Amino acid sequence: MALNQILSLQEVVNWNMVLASLFDRQLENGLPGLLSDAMKHFIEHDTFILKAYDHGSDLPIIISHDIPAHRHYQYFENYFASAYKEDPLLDKLRYDGTGSVIQINASTCALKNSAYYRTYYEDLHLHDEIDILLPVAPRQSLVLSIGRRGGVAHEDELATLSSVYPLIECLLKNFWKQRSAKQDLVPHSIETRLARFGEDLLTVREREITRWMLQGKCTKEIARLLEISAQTVKVHRRNIYAKLGVNTELQLCSLFAATVLPSPYVGNAKHVA
């Protein structure tokens, strides 16, 4: 079929109207939600989360989502408490960093037998997760994650998603560039948040140790990195817990999560932090 014949099909005409609306509103706060709704025309999904990752950090910033308030604990608190360290997505971000589409389900990785599945993913009741990786700066990527409860995505759905990847990339890059300039998001990157966490209460050394703890380093690793004894790290850790009013590393991570999860986490939102 010739291109002019394809473009005249009613389904294509309708899709072009959707695209025109997306480009017309690509700088609006609600763009991620509108994009998710548009994508449902060719790949069914129940949820979306748009995240930003600084390369070198495993912790994302949540930019937008449509997770209902009563599901925030399962989706966000559990994730930022500890599950993020085991997220299969991180391997792709750490060692590749290129734009791509990946699936996370029992068939695509050793998910069901993993700690990530037992402590986090199982409670989401998802059959499939499709992550769209979008490099937006030399050391920064966006990830649009869509979740499915009704079964694994079909090959034709994934093929269509791959074909419209340049469109998604263009929309979200423009959106991110605009939001970064308007809201000055760059200084609020994960690296900056880690460095400034507890600055009003902790000493410089305590903040260094806290930063490594939040990145999943154990006592021995922190001692080696800072060239101090493991016992000294333990003493600092007790002081950190006392000053921040927490008793465990899990509580420390949850406290930090509150700084990483701005307004989209607080309410049911299709908007930007």
MILUM-430587 format. One record per residue (C-alpha): chain; residue in one letter; z, x, y. Coordinates in Angstrom, 1 decimal, decimal comma. Example, Ala and Ser with C-alpha at 12.3 -4.5 7.8 and 13.67 -1.06 7.14 Angstrom:
<rs>
+------+------+--------+--------+--------+
: pafi : firo :     c3 :     c1 :     c2 :
+------+------+--------+--------+--------+
:    A :    A :    7,8 :   12,3 :   -4,5 :
:    A :    S :    7,1 :   13,7 :   -1,1 :
+------+------+--------+--------+--------+
</rs>
This chain:
<rs>
+------+------+--------+--------+--------+
: pafi : firo :     c3 :     c1 :     c2 :
+------+------+--------+--------+--------+
:    A :    M :    0,0 :    0,0 :    0,0 :
:    A :    A :   -1,0 :    1,4 :    3,4 :
:    A :    L :    1,7 :    2,1 :    6,0 :
:    A :    N :    0,5 :   -0,6 :    8,3 :
:    A :    Q :    0,8 :   -3,1 :    5,5 :
:    A :    I :    4,4 :   -1,9 :    4,7 :
:    A :    L :    5,4 :   -2,1 :    8,3 :
:    A :    S :    4,2 :   -5,7 :    8,6 :
:    A :    L :    6,4 :   -6,9 :    5,7 :
:    A :    Q :    9,1 :   -9,3 :    6,9 :
:    A :    E :   11,8 :   -7,3 :    5,2 :
:    A :    V :   10,7 :   -4,2 :    7,1 :
:    A :    V :   10,5 :   -6,2 :   10,4 :
:    A :    N :   14,0 :   -7,4 :    9,9 :
:    A :    W :   15,3 :   -3,9 :    9,1 :
:    A :    N :   13,6 :   -2,5 :   12,2 :
:    A :    M :   15,5 :   -5,1 :   14,3 :
:    A :    V :   18,7 :   -3,8 :   12,7 :
:    A :    L :   17,7 :   -0,2 :   13,5 :
:    A :    A :   16,9 :   -1,1 :   17,1 :
:    A :    S :   20,3 :   -2,7 :   17,5 :
:    A :    L :   22,0 :    0,4 :   16,1 :
:    A :    F :   20,2 :    2,8 :   18,5 :
:    A :    D :   20,9 :    0,5 :   21,4 :
:    A :    R :   24,7 :    0,7 :   20,6 :
:    A :    Q :   24,9 :    4,2 :   19,2 :
:    A :    L :   27,3 :    5,4 :   21,9 :
:    A :    E :   29,7 :    2,4 :   21,6 :
:    A :    N :   33,1 :    2,7 :   19,9 :
:    A :    G :   32,1 :    0,2 :   17,2 :
:    A :    L :   29,0 :    2,1 :   16,1 :
:    A :    P :   30,5 :    3,3 :   12,7 :
:    A :    G :   31,4 :   -0,2 :   11,7 :
:    A :    L :   28,0 :   -1,5 :   12,8 :
:    A :    L :   26,3 :    1,3 :   10,8 :
:    A :    S :   28,4 :    0,4 :    7,7 :
:    A :    D :   27,4 :   -3,2 :    8,0 :
:    A :    A :   23,7 :   -2,2 :    8,3 :
:    A :    M :   24,0 :    0,0 :    5,2 :
:    A :    K :   25,1 :   -2,9 :    3,2 :
:    A :    H :   21,4 :   -4,1 :    3,3 :
:    A :    F :   20,6 :   -1,3 :    0,8 :
:    A :    I :   23,9 :    0,0 :   -0,7 :
:    A :    E :   26,7 :   -2,4 :   -1,4 :
:    A :    H :   30,2 :   -1,2 :   -0,5 :
:    A :    D :   33,6 :   -2,7 :    0,4 :
:    A :    T :   35,1 :    0,0 :    2,7 :
:    A :    F :   34,1 :    2,8 :    5,0 :
:    A :    I :   36,1 :    5,7 :    6,6 :
:    A :    L :   34,6 :    8,1 :    9,1 :
:    A :    K :   36,4 :   11,5 :    9,1 :
:    A :    A :   36,0 :   14,8 :   11,0 :
:    A :    Y :   36,7 :   18,1 :    9,3 :
:    A :    D :   37,2 :   21,5 :   10,9 :
:    A :    H :   35,9 :   24,2 :    8,5 :
:    A :    G :   38,8 :   26,1 :    7,2 :
:    A :    S :   41,1 :   23,1 :    7,2 :
:    A :    D :   41,5 :   20,6 :    4,4 :
:    A :    L :   43,0 :   17,9 :    6,7 :
:    A :    P :   40,6 :   15,5 :    8,3 :
:    A :    I :   40,9 :   13,5 :   11,5 :
:    A :    I :   40,3 :    9,8 :   10,9 :
:    A :    I :   37,8 :    8,6 :   13,5 :
:    A :    S :   37,1 :    5,0 :   12,4 :
:    A :    H :   37,6 :    2,7 :    9,4 :
:    A :    D :   37,7 :   -0,9 :    8,2 :
:    A :    I :   40,8 :   -0,6 :    5,9 :
:    A :    P :   43,1 :   -3,6 :    6,3 :
:    A :    A :   46,6 :   -2,9 :    7,6 :
:    A :    H :   48,3 :   -3,9 :    4,3 :
:    A :    R :   46,3 :   -1,1 :    2,5 :
:    A :    H :   47,1 :    1,7 :    5,0 :
:    A :    Y :   49,9 :    3,1 :    2,8 :
:    A :    Q :   47,6 :    3,5 :   -0,2 :
:    A :    Y :   44,7 :    4,9 :    1,7 :
:    A :    F :   46,3 :    7,0 :    4,4 :
:    A :    E :   50,0 :    7,9 :    3,9 :
:    A :    N :   49,5 :    8,8 :    0,2 :
:    A :    Y :   46,4 :   10,9 :    1,1 :
:    A :    F :   48,0 :   12,8 :    3,9 :
:    A :    A :   51,2 :   13,3 :    2,1 :
:    A :    S :   49,7 :   15,5 :   -0,6 :
:    A :    A :   46,6 :   14,0 :   -2,2 :
:    A :    Y :   44,2 :   15,6 :    0,3 :
:    A :    K :   44,8 :   19,0 :   -1,3 :
:    A :    E :   43,1 :   17,8 :   -4,5 :
:    A :    D :   40,2 :   15,8 :   -3,0 :
:    A :    P :   37,0 :   16,7 :   -4,9 :
:    A :    L :   35,1 :   16,5 :   -1,6 :
:    A :    L :   36,8 :   19,7 :   -0,3 :
:    A :    D :   34,9 :   21,9 :   -2,7 :
:    A :    K :   31,6 :   20,8 :   -1,2 :
:    A :    L :   32,9 :   21,2 :    2,4 :
:    A :    R :   34,4 :   24,7 :    1,7 :
:    A :    Y :   31,5 :   26,3 :   -0,1 :
:    A :    D :   28,5 :   24,5 :    1,1 :
:    A :    G :   28,8 :   22,8 :    4,5 :
:    A :    T :   25,3 :   21,5 :    4,4 :
:    A :    G :   24,3 :   17,8 :    4,9 :
:    A :    S :   24,2 :   15,9 :    1,6 :
:    A :    V :   25,3 :   12,8 :   -0,2 :
:    A :    I :   27,8 :   13,1 :   -3,1 :
:    A :    Q :   29,4 :   10,7 :   -5,4 :
:    A :    I :   33,1 :   10,8 :   -6,6 :
:    A :    N :   33,7 :    8,7 :   -9,7 :
:    A :    A :   34,7 :    9,2 :  -13,3 :
:    A :    S :   31,1 :   10,1 :  -14,3 :
:    A :    T :   30,4 :   12,6 :  -11,5 :
:    A :    C :   33,5 :   14,8 :  -11,8 :
:    A :    A :   36,6 :   15,1 :  -14,0 :
:    A :    L :   38,3 :   12,5 :  -11,8 :
:    A :    K :   40,2 :   10,4 :  -14,3 :
:    A :    N :   42,2 :   13,2 :  -15,8 :
:    A :    S :   43,0 :   14,8 :  -12,5 :
:    A :    A :   46,2 :   14,7 :  -10,4 :
:    A :    Y :   44,1 :   13,3 :   -7,6 :
:    A :    Y :   43,3 :   10,3 :   -9,7 :
:    A :    R :   46,8 :    9,7 :  -10,9 :
:    A :    T :   48,5 :   10,2 :   -7,6 :
:    A :    Y :   46,0 :    8,6 :   -5,2 :
:    A :    Y :   42,5 :    7,4 :   -6,3 :
:    A :    E :   43,7 :    5,0 :   -9,0 :
:    A :    D :   45,7 :    3,0 :   -6,5 :
:    A :    L :   42,6 :    2,4 :   -4,4 :
:    A :    H :   40,9 :    0,4 :   -7,2 :
:    A :    L :   37,5 :    1,9 :   -6,4 :
:    A :    H :   34,8 :    2,3 :   -9,0 :
:    A :    D :   32,8 :    4,6 :   -6,8 :
:    A :    E :   33,0 :    6,6 :   -3,6 :
:    A :    I :   29,9 :    7,9 :   -1,8 :
:    A :    D :   30,4 :   10,6 :    0,8 :
:    A :    I :   27,8 :   11,3 :    3,4 :
:    A :    L :   28,3 :   14,9 :    4,7 :
:    A :    L :   27,0 :   15,5 :    8,2 :
:    A :    P :   27,4 :   19,0 :    9,9 :
:    A :    V :   27,8 :   18,3 :   13,6 :
:    A :    A :   28,8 :   21,8 :   14,9 :
:    A :    P :   28,9 :   25,4 :   13,5 :
:    A :    R :   32,4 :   24,8 :   12,1 :
:    A :    Q :   32,7 :   21,0 :   12,0 :
:    A :    S :   31,5 :   18,2 :    9,8 :
:    A :    L :   31,7 :   14,4 :    9,8 :
:    A :    V :   32,0 :   12,6 :    6,5 :
:    A :    L :   31,2 :    8,9 :    6,2 :
:    A :    S :   32,9 :    7,7 :    3,0 :
:    A :    I :   32,0 :    4,3 :    1,6 :
:    A :    G :   34,0 :    2,8 :   -1,3 :
:    A :    R :   32,8 :    0,4 :   -4,0 :
:    A :    R :   35,0 :   -1,8 :   -6,1 :
:    A :    G :   32,2 :   -3,6 :   -7,9 :
:    A :    G :   30,7 :   -0,8 :  -10,0 :
:    A :    V :   29,0 :    2,6 :   -9,6 :
:    A :    A :   26,0 :    2,8 :   -7,2 :
:    A :    H :   22,6 :    2,5 :   -8,8 :
:    A :    E :   20,0 :    5,2 :   -8,6 :
:    A :    D :   17,7 :    3,2 :   -6,4 :
:    A :    E :   20,6 :    2,6 :   -3,9 :
:    A :    L :   21,3 :    6,3 :   -3,8 :
:    A :    A :   17,6 :    7,1 :   -3,4 :
:    A :    T :   17,4 :    4,7 :   -0,4 :
:    A :    L :   20,5 :    6,2 :    1,1 :
:    A :    S :   19,0 :    9,7 :    0,8 :
:    A :    S :   15,8 :    8,4 :    2,5 :
:    A :    V :   17,7 :    7,1 :    5,5 :
:    A :    Y :   20,0 :   10,1 :    5,7 :
:    A :    P :   18,2 :   11,5 :    8,8 :
:    A :    L :   18,7 :    8,2 :   10,5 :
:    A :    I :   22,5 :    8,1 :    9,8 :
:    A :    E :   22,7 :   11,8 :   10,8 :
:    A :    C :   21,0 :   11,1 :   14,1 :
:    A :    L :   23,2 :    8,1 :   15,0 :
:    A :    L :   26,5 :    9,7 :   14,1 :
:    A :    K :   25,7 :   13,0 :   15,7 :
:    A :    N :   24,9 :   11,3 :   19,0 :
:    A :    F :   27,9 :    9,1 :   18,6 :
:    A :    W :   30,2 :   12,1 :   18,0 :
:    A :    K :   28,7 :   14,2 :   20,8 :
:    A :    Q :   29,3 :   11,3 :   23,2 :
:    A :    R :   32,9 :   10,7 :   22,0 :
:    A :    S :   33,7 :   14,4 :   22,1 :
:    A :    A :   32,6 :   14,7 :   25,7 :
:    A :    K :   34,2 :   11,5 :   26,8 :
:    A :    Q :   37,5 :   11,7 :   25,1 :
:    A :    D :   37,7 :   15,6 :   24,9 :
:    A :    L :   38,2 :   15,4 :   21,1 :
:    A :    V :   37,6 :   19,1 :   20,5 :
:    A :    P :   41,1 :   20,3 :   21,8 :
:    A :    H :   42,6 :   17,7 :   19,4 :
:    A :    S :   41,0 :   19,3 :   16,3 :
:    A :    I :   43,1 :   19,8 :   13,1 :
:    A :    E :   43,5 :   23,5 :   13,9 :
:    A :    T :   45,0 :   22,6 :   17,3 :
:    A :    R :   47,2 :   19,9 :   15,9 :
:    A :    L :   48,5 :   22,3 :   13,3 :
:    A :    A :   49,2 :   25,0 :   15,9 :
:    A :    R :   51,0 :   22,5 :   18,2 :
:    A :    F :   52,9 :   20,5 :   15,6 :
:    A :    G :   56,6 :   20,7 :   16,4 :
:    A :    E :   56,2 :   22,9 :   19,4 :
:    A :    D :   59,0 :   21,2 :   21,3 :
:    A :    L :   61,5 :   21,7 :   18,5 :
:    A :    L :   60,4 :   24,8 :   16,4 :
:    A :    T :   60,3 :   28,5 :   17,1 :
:    A :    V :   56,9 :   30,3 :   17,0 :
:    A :    R :   57,8 :   31,6 :   13,5 :
:    A :    E :   58,9 :   28,2 :   12,3 :
:    A :    R :   55,6 :   26,7 :   13,5 :
:    A :    E :   53,7 :   29,4 :   11,7 :
:    A :    I :   55,5 :   28,6 :    8,4 :
:    A :    T :   55,1 :   24,9 :    9,0 :
:    A :    R :   51,4 :   25,3 :    9,5 :
:    A :    W :   51,0 :   27,1 :    6,2 :
:    A :    M :   53,1 :   24,5 :    4,4 :
:    A :    L :   51,0 :   21,7 :    5,7 :
:    A :    Q :   47,9 :   23,6 :    4,3 :
:    A :    G :   49,4 :   23,6 :    0,9 :
:    A :    K :   50,7 :   27,2 :    0,7 :
:    A :    C :   53,7 :   27,8 :   -1,5 :
:    A :    T :   56,8 :   29,9 :   -0,5 :
:    A :    K :   55,4 :   33,1 :   -2,1 :
:    A :    E :   52,0 :   32,7 :   -0,5 :
:    A :    I :   53,6 :   32,2 :    2,9 :
:    A :    A :   55,8 :   35,2 :    2,5 :
:    A :    R :   52,8 :   37,4 :    1,6 :
:    A :    L :   50,7 :   36,0 :    4,5 :
:    A :    L :   53,5 :   36,6 :    7,0 :
:    A :    E :   54,7 :   39,9 :    5,4 :
:    A :    I :   58,3 :   38,6 :    5,1 :
:    A :    S :   60,5 :   37,9 :    2,1 :
:    A :    A :   60,4 :   34,6 :    0,1 :
:    A :    Q :   64,1 :   34,2 :    0,9 :
:    A :    T :   63,4 :   34,4 :    4,6 :
:    A :    V :   60,7 :   31,7 :    4,2 :
:    A :    K :   63,2 :   29,5 :    2,5 :
:    A :    V :   65,7 :   29,9 :    5,3 :
:    A :    H :   63,1 :   29,0 :    7,9 :
:    A :    R :   62,1 :   26,0 :    5,8 :
:    A :    R :   65,6 :   24,6 :    5,8 :
:    A :    N :   65,8 :   25,0 :    9,5 :
:    A :    I :   62,4 :   23,3 :   10,0 :
:    A :    Y :   63,5 :   20,4 :    7,9 :
:    A :    A :   66,8 :   20,1 :    9,8 :
:    A :    K :   65,1 :   20,2 :   13,2 :
:    A :    L :   62,4 :   17,7 :   12,3 :
:    A :    G :   64,7 :   15,3 :   10,5 :
:    A :    V :   63,0 :   15,5 :    7,1 :
:    A :    N :   64,2 :   16,5 :    3,6 :
:    A :    T :   61,1 :   17,2 :    1,7 :
:    A :    E :   57,6 :   18,7 :    2,1 :
:    A :    L :   56,2 :   15,2 :    1,4 :
:    A :    Q :   58,1 :   13,8 :    4,4 :
:    A :    L :   56,9 :   16,8 :    6,5 :
:    A :    C :   53,3 :   16,0 :    5,6 :
:    A :    S :   53,8 :   12,3 :    6,4 :
:    A :    L :   55,3 :   13,3 :    9,8 :
:    A :    F :   52,3 :   15,4 :   10,5 :
:    A :    A :   49,9 :   12,6 :    9,3 :
:    A :    A :   51,3 :   10,5 :   12,2 :
:    A :    T :   49,7 :   13,0 :   14,6 :
:    A :    V :   46,4 :   13,2 :   12,7 :
:    A :    L :   46,1 :    9,4 :   12,4 :
:    A :    P :   45,7 :    7,8 :   15,8 :
:    A :    S :   44,9 :    4,2 :   16,6 :
:    A :    P :   42,6 :    3,3 :   13,7 :
:    A :    Y :   45,5 :    4,0 :   11,3 :
:    A :    V :   47,9 :    1,8 :   13,2 :
:    A :    G :   45,8 :   -1,4 :   13,0 :
:    A :    N :   42,9 :   -3,0 :   11,2 :
:    A :    A :   40,1 :   -1,4 :   13,2 :
:    A :    K :   36,5 :   -0,7 :   13,4 :
:    A :    H :   36,9 :    1,7 :   16,3 :
:    A :    V :   37,4 :    5,2 :   17,4 :
:    A :    A :   40,7 :    7,1 :   17,9 :
+------+------+--------+--------+--------+
</rs>
